[in-house]
């Protein structure tokens, strides 16, 4: 797997040739992160992709949100299984901290993201 690398702001990087691309485990980690930031029903040609942040980021919905996050991760190409998972919802800031160990075709990935 090879994808264009993102900078700290989430924008594509340019100007450094092949160094502007991530490969294998780094590329897969970037793909998972990008897919988790996508809102379900937001893209007209892929309405079922992404997490249903609009309806599931609320008090009492963590179990459903965790299932949706896991679904998105598992549907990412190259992901085999999630071996460990935890999340914490901050309802005041509407952020979710996700920690997971993911078994991939490139090896194990210790994944951590705040969405």
C-alpha atoms as a printed R data frame, in Angstrom:
    type eleno elety resid chain resno       x      y      z
1   ATOM     1    CA   UNK     A     1   0.000  0.000  0.000
2   ATOM     2    CA   UNK     A     2   1.215  3.467 -0.860
3   ATOM     3    CA   UNK     A     3  -0.591  6.768 -0.188
4   ATOM     4    CA   UNK     A     4   0.348 10.427 -0.373
5   ATOM     5    CA   UNK     A     5   1.635 11.503  3.033
6   ATOM     6    CA   UNK     A     6  -0.207 14.099  5.082
7   ATOM     7    CA   UNK     A     7   1.372 16.919  7.067
8   ATOM     8    CA   UNK     A     8   0.428 17.803 10.662
9   ATOM     9    CA   UNK     A     9  -2.531 19.845  9.372
10  ATOM    10    CA   UNK     A    10  -3.886 16.896  7.387
11  ATOM    11    CA   UNK     A    11  -2.931 18.358  3.995
12  ATOM    12    CA   UNK     A    12  -1.141 16.441  1.243
13  ATOM    13    CA   UNK     A    13   2.604 16.934  1.073
14  ATOM    14    CA   UNK     A    14   4.388 17.921 -2.143
15  ATOM    15    CA   UNK     A    15   7.848 18.835 -3.371
16  ATOM    16    CA   UNK     A    16   9.964 15.959 -2.068
17  ATOM    17    CA   UNK     A    17   9.337 13.259 -4.660
18  ATOM    18    CA   UNK     A    18   8.912  9.774 -3.226
19  ATOM    19    CA   UNK     A    19   9.363 11.129  0.306
20  ATOM    20    CA   UNK     A    20   5.852 12.558 -0.039
21  ATOM    21    CA   UNK     A    21   4.398  9.042  0.136
22  ATOM    22    CA   UNK     A    22   3.751  6.703  3.039
23  ATOM    23    CA   UNK     A    23   3.989  2.969  2.530
24  ATOM    24    CA   UNK     A    24   2.804 -0.235  4.137
25  ATOM    25    CA   UNK     A    25   2.092  0.100  7.893
26  ATOM    26    CA   UNK     A    26   2.422  3.921  7.890
27  ATOM    27    CA   UNK     A    27   0.094  4.169  4.895
28  ATOM    28    CA   UNK     A    28  -2.435  1.852  6.517
29  ATOM    29    CA   UNK     A    29  -2.365  3.852  9.745
30  ATOM    30    CA   UNK     A    30  -2.999  7.035  7.750
31  ATOM    31    CA   UNK     A    31  -5.872  5.362  5.879
32  ATOM    32    CA   UNK     A    32  -7.526  4.243  9.122
33  ATOM    33    CA   UNK     A    33  -7.161  7.712 10.604
34  ATOM    34    CA   UNK     A    34  -8.602  9.365  7.503
35  ATOM    35    CA   UNK     A    35 -11.539  6.956  7.346
36  ATOM    36    CA   UNK     A    36 -12.367  7.541 11.026
37  ATOM    37    CA   UNK     A    37 -12.528 11.284 10.412
38  ATOM    38    CA   UNK     A    38 -15.050 10.825  7.613
39  ATOM    39    CA   UNK     A    39 -18.687 11.493  8.501
40  ATOM    40    CA   UNK     A    40 -21.263  8.917  7.430
41  ATOM    41    CA   UNK     A    41 -23.729 10.197  4.780
42  ATOM    42    CA   UNK     A    42 -21.375 13.107  3.950
43  ATOM    43    CA   UNK     A    43 -20.046 11.846  0.600
44  ATOM    44    CA   UNK     A    44 -22.631 11.564 -2.165
45  ATOM    45    CA   UNK     A    45 -20.955  8.564 -3.842
46  ATOM    46    CA   UNK     A    46 -20.132  6.673 -0.618
47  ATOM    47    CA   UNK     A    47 -22.909  7.492  1.857
48  ATOM    48    CA   UNK     A    48 -22.291  4.425  4.036
49  ATOM    49    CA   UNK     A    49 -18.567  5.133  4.507
50  ATOM    50    CA   UNK     A    50 -17.351  6.829  7.657
51  ATOM    51    CA   UNK     A    51 -18.549  6.998 11.243
52  ATOM    52    CA   UNK     A    52 -22.035  8.211 12.181
53  ATOM    53    CA   UNK     A    53 -20.610 11.010 14.329
54  ATOM    54    CA   UNK     A    54 -23.799 13.046 13.972
55  ATOM    55    CA   UNK     A    55 -25.982 10.528 15.804
56  ATOM    56    CA   UNK     A    56 -23.571  8.537 17.957
57  ATOM    57    CA   UNK     A    57 -21.418 11.152 19.677
58  ATOM    58    CA   UNK     A    58 -23.660 11.719 22.663
59  ATOM    59    CA   UNK     A    59 -24.270 10.569 26.213
60  ATOM    60    CA   UNK     A    60 -25.322  6.916 26.383
61  ATOM    61    CA   UNK     A    61 -24.216  5.977 22.860
62  ATOM    62    CA   UNK     A    62 -20.639  4.814 23.456
63  ATOM    63    CA   UNK     A    63 -21.363  1.128 22.808
64  ATOM    64    CA   UNK     A    64 -22.957  1.924 19.438
65  ATOM    65    CA   UNK     A    65 -20.187  4.386 18.573
66  ATOM    66    CA   UNK     A    66 -17.532  1.782 19.399
67  ATOM    67    CA   UNK     A    67 -19.242 -0.715 17.078
68  ATOM    68    CA   UNK     A    68 -19.318  1.854 14.269
69  ATOM    69    CA   UNK     A    69 -15.648  2.784 14.789
70  ATOM    70    CA   UNK     A    70 -14.653 -0.887 14.746
71  ATOM    71    CA   UNK     A    71 -16.701 -1.422 11.568
72  ATOM    72    CA   UNK     A    72 -14.850  1.389  9.786
73  ATOM    73    CA   UNK     A    73 -11.454  0.104 10.947
74  ATOM    74    CA   UNK     A    74 -12.223 -3.483  9.914
75  ATOM    75    CA   UNK     A    75 -13.451 -2.373  6.470
76  ATOM    76    CA   UNK     A    76 -10.119 -0.662  5.765
77  ATOM    77    CA   UNK     A    77  -8.102 -2.636  3.214
78  ATOM    78    CA   UNK     A    78  -5.193 -4.440  4.845
79  ATOM    79    CA   UNK     A    79  -6.774 -4.740  8.313
80  ATOM    80    CA   UNK     A    80  -7.170 -8.313  9.513
81  ATOM    81    CA   UNK     A    81  -8.559 -7.912 13.052
82  ATOM    82    CA   UNK     A    82  -8.675 -5.666 16.093
83  ATOM    83    CA   UNK     A    83  -6.977 -7.429 18.986
84  ATOM    84    CA   UNK     A    84  -7.423 -4.709 21.635
85  ATOM    85    CA   UNK     A    85  -9.681 -1.652 21.684
86  ATOM    86    CA   UNK     A    86 -10.692  1.127 24.047
87  ATOM    87    CA   UNK     A    87 -12.198  4.556 23.656
88  ATOM    88    CA   UNK     A    88 -13.062  7.533 25.809
89  ATOM    89    CA   UNK     A    89 -15.700 10.097 24.908
90  ATOM    90    CA   UNK     A    90 -15.390 13.707 26.032
91  ATOM    91    CA   UNK     A    91 -18.957 14.983 25.574
92  ATOM    92    CA   UNK     A    92 -18.007 18.573 26.366
93  ATOM    93    CA   UNK     A    93 -15.438 18.860 23.556
94  ATOM    94    CA   UNK     A    94 -17.211 16.186 21.437
95  ATOM    95    CA   UNK     A    95 -13.921 14.310 20.978
96  ATOM    96    CA   UNK     A    96 -13.266 10.587 21.102
97  ATOM    97    CA   UNK     A    97  -9.881  9.165 22.093
98  ATOM    98    CA   UNK     A    98  -9.327  5.807 20.415
99  ATOM    99    CA   UNK     A    99  -6.620  3.300 21.320
100 ATOM   100    CA   UNK     A   100  -6.394  0.000 19.510
101 ATOM   101    CA   UNK     A   101  -4.021 -2.773 18.609
102 ATOM   102    CA   UNK     A   102  -4.730 -3.802 15.038
103 ATOM   103    CA   UNK     A   103  -3.432 -6.884 13.268
104 ATOM   104    CA   UNK     A   104  -2.723 -6.005  9.620
105 ATOM   105    CA   UNK     A   105  -1.156 -7.616  6.577
106 ATOM   106    CA   UNK     A   106   1.964 -5.544  7.387
107 ATOM   107    CA   UNK     A   107   2.188 -6.523 11.069
108 ATOM   108    CA   UNK     A   108   0.706 -5.221 14.312
109 ATOM   109    CA   UNK     A   109  -0.254 -1.562 14.587
110 ATOM   110    CA   UNK     A   110  -0.546  0.295 17.888
111 ATOM   111    CA   UNK     A   111  -3.163  2.849 16.863
112 ATOM   112    CA   UNK     A   112  -4.027  5.973 18.830
113 ATOM   113    CA   UNK     A   113  -6.178  8.828 17.565
114 ATOM   114    CA   UNK     A   114  -8.295 11.679 18.883
115 ATOM   115    CA   UNK     A   115 -11.211 12.393 16.576
